[in-house]
Amino acid sequence: MKGYVIPPEVLAKMVKARIGGKRSDATKLKMSESIRKTLSSPEVKQKMINAQMGNKKWLGKKHKSETILKMSEAQRGDKGSRWDGGKSLLHHIIRESSKYSIWRNGVFVRDNYVCKGCGAKGVYLQAHHIKSLAIILKENDITTFEQAIPCSEIWDNDNGVSLCIPCHKKTDTYGVKKFYQKISSPQDKEFDKFAPVG
């Protein structure tokens, strides 16, 4: 009956009666489809976005490094919500890992957030491997992320340098160029000028 309000004591009895009860697979499937249909509507999505606007609960707060690593591990591989059958390339997996994020931040802090190519401050920086990641992976015969974790050469801050985007684009291994260059040489001469001093 539309518009009928269930009295609180009756509602409490109904809830108590459902405790410990099991739903059939057909009921579970119906509920799941109903929720999925509801959440996929643009109106509901917009309501959810609007509800979170102005939520400053995490503003200015950061997780500890250990927490970031734990959260990353919980989403790694087939445990991740975006798992698509292991189609990611190894260098993408490494660059999207929390360990890489910690390495990158370490390079930025050491370089005092200054581009070591042109000396620019207050610009968007990228951490560049002086000895390219592709060379390190090839030399150490690394084919999985699990093999990359203990390789200290990848995570060595002395093998990284902070560069602004224009300076980073000047390197021989920036972006797509790295796939077309031969990676047999242990270190490019072009990278020597970016090597940290001291």
Helices and strands as residue ranges (DSSP letters): H 8-18, H 25-40, H 42-52, H 65-74, G 77-79, H 90-95, H 98-110, E 125-129, H 133-139, H 145-148, H 152-155, G 157-159, E 160-164, H 165-169, H 177-180, G 189-194
